[in-house]
Amino acid sequence: MTTNINLFTPVQLGPYTLPNRTVMAPMTRLRAIDNVPNSLMATYYAQRATAGLIVTECTMVSPLSLGYMNSPGIYSEEHIAGWRQVTNAVHEKGGRIFLQLWHSGRVSHPSLLGGESPVAPSAIAASGTLHTPIGKVAMETPRALETHEIPEIVEQFRKGAENALAAGFDGVEFHGAFGYLIDQFLQDCTNQRTDEYGGSVENRARFMLEVVEAVASVWGANRVGIKLSPSNTYYGMGDSNPQETFGYAIDALNRFDLAYLHLMEPNEVDLANRVVMNPVTPYFRKIYQGTLITNGNYDHPKADSILASGDADLVSFGKLFLANPDLPKRFELNASLNTPDPRTFYAPDEKGYTDYPFLELQHK
């Protein structure tokens, strides 16, 4: 099916009418010093308020959900106050912003967690390294969660959703992608449990669905989104049958009538690591009945093409939004784009964060 829909066709997302279909993707930026959101972050997000929707960087729901230094949290009054600066700044510019709820699971290290072991569905270490207070280290074998502990983590997501509401967000997305805790439960390479949270795909999806129910009880499902990455290979992730696993999970999400499903296409690293599903979005479009956001190295023409095909309803952009705070305007005018500088993606200050020029400043 071909339509006349493009990036600048308004769209209904839950209760919100968005002026365009350009989504600012969640991106880890590590500017939350001591894990507290701040005025620099407020400036950064407000600069990008012309996006149809902003989704924040991953935000931890508890002290033991931390995976990266200087990631923000949403489990304390200080976090709520910090994020309120951000939501106020974005709303003053007319934008809409969802908070991304996150538990890193095994993608962590005791030095980040006050000496505690990271937790996961099973005691299987992630591949790769992390930057920590004691330097760059390999990830250690996590502690497998006891069955009775899992509802406690579901409750942490629910409380994080409640705190996001108090901080003035327009909704929440929870991070079910990229090898973090929800993804670890879902995929069989990381979930070798024998209780009701392991084994069959129905059991492996149970934790994800319990989190959806808990978060939706706070927000209403139409202001809740979820991000999934069926082809991600980071941190040693993989599933023996991703079509079946994610097909079941995504079909199960249909019953909630969520604000959206956010799907990640494989990137160059995923494609180089092994054979993965490619493309992802058109396959699961046949299963998912609600609003679908796609992400995966899109430019303006590719974004318009997938929207016109009907395979996605919105397109999210990461690095292009990072480097171009006025990305929708640049797309609309077919203007040149700033080039992202990877050396400053995770720097501690405004360099490579809030100092990318706007179009009008470049042409004065």
N, C-alpha and C positions, 0 to 999 in steps of 0.2 A: 504494500500500500504506500503510495506517495501522496504527501499532503503539502500544503503551503506553509506549514509550521517551520519557524526558524528560531534562532536565539532570542529574537526580539518580539516574539509572540507571547503575550501575557499567559499565565498558567495558574490554575488553582492548585495549591499545595496544602492539604488539610483545610483549616479555616482561613488561610491566607491567599489573597490574590497577588501573585508576584508580577512585577512589571516586565521581567525578562526571565529567561531560562538559564542564565549564567550563574552557576553556583561556585562560591569560593570553597574549595575543598579543605578539609582539616589538614593542617601541616604542623608537625613538631617544630617549634622555633626556640624553645629553651630560654625565654626571657623572663620567666617567673622566678625572680631571685628568692631563694628559700621557699619556693613553691607557692608564693602568693602573687596573684595577678596585680598589675600595677598600671600607672598612668601611661607608661610607654606602650604597653599592650593596648590600652584604650585608644591611643592615637593610631596605632597600626590597624586595628580592626575598623575604626571609624573612617580611615582613609579609603577603605574598600567597601563602603556601605552602598555603593550603586550596584553591587551584586544583587541578583534576585533573592539569593539567600546566602548567608555566611554560616559555615559550620566551623566551630573553634577547633583548635588543637586538642589532642587527647588530654583528658583531665581526670586525675585519679580520684577514685571514690573512697579510698581509705589509705592510711599511712603505708600499709603493706602492699598496695597496688602500684607503687612507684617503680618505673623502669628506667627513667632518665633523670639526671640531675636538672634542676630548675624547670621541671614540668609543673604546671599548675595543679592545684587540688580543688575539690568542692565538698570537703567534709568538715570544715570549720567555719565559725562566724567570720574570721579574718578572710577566708577564701570568698565567702559570700559578698562581703563588702568590697573586696578587690574586683570581683567580677561585675559588681553593680556599676563600678566606674566604666567598664567596657560596654555593658548593655546600654547605659544612659548615653554614652558617646555615639554608639551606632544608631540608636533610636532618634537622637537629635538630628542625625543626617538622613533620616527616613529609611534606614535599613532594617532588616530582619535577621536575627542571629539565633542559631541553635547551639547548645553546648554538647560536646562529644564526651560521653561518660566512658571511662576506661579502667580496666584492671589488667596489668601487664602479665600477671601469672608468672610463668617460669622465666620470662624475659626480664630478669632482674638479678640482683646479687646481694648477699648479706651486708656488704658495706653500704648499700643504699637503704637497707631496711633495719638499721640499728642492730645488726648481728643476727636477725631472724633469717631463716631460710625462705627463699621464694616458694610459693605454692603452685600446684598444677594438678590436673586430673590424675596424672601418673608420674612416677619418679623417673622421668626421662629428660635429660639435659637438652637445652636448645643449642644449636650450633652458632658459632660466632662469638663476638666480644662486645663488651660494653665499656663506656667511659664512666668511672666511678670516683668517689673521693680518694681511693687509694691507687688511682691510675687506670689504665686500660687492662681489663681482665677478661679471661674466658668465663663463660657462664657455667655455673655449677649445677649439679643434679638437684632439682627441686624436691620439696616434700609433697607427697601425694596427699591431697585433702581427704580427711575423714568424711564419711557420708553426712554426719550430723553438722559439719562445718559449712556445707554448701548453702543451706538456707541463710546462714549468717552473711554470706557474700551477696546473695540475692537481695537481702535487706540493705546492704551497703549501696547497691545500685539504686534501690528505691529511695533511700535517704539522700543520695546524691541528686536524684531527680527532684526531690522536694527542695533541696537547697538551691538547685538551678532555678526553680520557680521563684524562690525568695530573692534570687539575684537579678530577676527581671528578664530572663531569657524568653524567647518566643516558642521554644520547644527544645527537645533533646534528641541527639542521635547516639546510639550506643555502639561501641567499637567491637564488632564481631569479626574483624579482619586481621591480616598481617601477623598472625601467629601469637596474638595475645590470648587472654584466658578463655573467652567465649569460643574463639577459633580452636583453642587447644582441646576443649571438650568435644567440639563438633567433628574434628578430623581424627581418623583412626591411627595415624602415626604417633599421635600424642596422647590418645585416650585408650588405655588398655585396662580400664576398670572392669570389675565383674559385678558391681552393684547396679542399681537402677539408673545410674548415670553413664554406663558404659556398655559395650557390646553392640547391640543393634543400633541402627541409625536413629530409631525412635528414642532410644535411651540417650544416645550421644547428643541429640538435639534438645533434650529435656531442660538442661541448664539455660540455654539460650531462650527457650520459650517461657521459662519461669521468670527470667529477667524482663522479658517483654511484658508479661502480665503485671509484674511489680511496678515497672516504670509507667505503664499505661494507667495503672490505678491512681497515679498522681496527676498525670497530664491529660489523660484521655488519649486513646490510640492515635487520633488524627493529628497530634502534635509530637509524635514519636517516630523517628527513623532508625534504620539499622544499616550498618555498612558490612559487607561481606566480600571476601576475595578468594574465589574458588581456585585460582591459578597461582596464588602467591607461594613462593618457595623460601622466603626469608626465614631465618632461624631454624631451617631444617623442616619446614612444614610440608605436608602432602597427605593425600588421601588415596586409598586403593581404588576408589570409585567415586570421583568428585561429582560426576553427573547424578549418581544416585543420592549421595550424601546431601549435596546442596539442593538437588531437586526436591528431596523430601523436606528439608528445612524451609526452603522458599515457599513451597506449596502450603506448609503449615502456617506460614506468616499470613497467608491470604485471609485467614479467619479473623484477623485483628483489624483490618482496614486501617493500616498505619499511614502516616503522612507520606512515607516513601521507603523504598529499598534502594540502597546506594551500592552499586556493583563496580568492582575494580577489574579492569582488563589486565592481562599479564604485561609486565614491562620487559625491558631487554634482558635483565638479569634472570627473570623467571624463564624466559624463552631459551636462554643459554644453558640453564641448569639441567633441564630435562623437557620431555614432551608434556605440555600442559594444555588445558582447554584454551582454545584461541579461535575465534573470539568467544567471550563469555556472555555479553549482554543479549545478543539475539537468541541464544539458546534458552536462557531463563526468562526472556520476555514471553515465551510461549506458556510459561508456567505461572508467572506472577501477574496478578490481575490489577494491581494498584499502580500508583505513580512510581516511575523508575528513573533514577539518576545514574548516569554512566560516567566513569572516569578512566582515562588511559591515554595520555599523550595526545589529546585532541588539540587541533587548531581550529580556527573559525570555519573553514570550509568543511572539515570532517565533522565538526559539531552540527552544522546545519544539515549535513547529509544524513546523519543518524536520526536527527529529529524528524526530518522529512520522511524517512523510511517508516517511522512509527515504532522503531525498536527501543527508543528511550524518550522520556518526556522532558528531561533536563540534562545538562552536561556540567560536570564540575571540573574546575581547572586548579591545579596546584601551583607549580613554579611560575606559570604565566601570571597568576594573580599576585604571587609573591613579589614579582618584579614590576608589575604594572597595576598600581592601585586603582587606576581608572580603566581597567581592562574592558568593561562593556562599551565605554565611549570609543576606545581605540578600535574595537571590533566594528562598531557602527560606522565609523569614518574610514575603515580600512587603513588606519594609520600604522606607522611603524611601532614596534614593540621594544621596550627595554629588555636587555639580556640579563637573565638571572646570574648572580655570582655565587657559585657553590661554596666559596671560601668563607662567606659571611652568613650562611644559612643558620648556623647555630651560635653565632657570636653573642657576646653578653650585652651588647648595647644597641644604639640606633643604627649603626652602620650595617647596610644590607637589610634593614628592617623597615624603618620609616623614612629613609632618605632617597628612595627611588623616585625620580621626577614624574610629575603629572604632565600630560600632553601640553597644556597651555604654557607651562613653565619652560618647556623645551623649545617652544616656538616664539618666545618673546624676543 
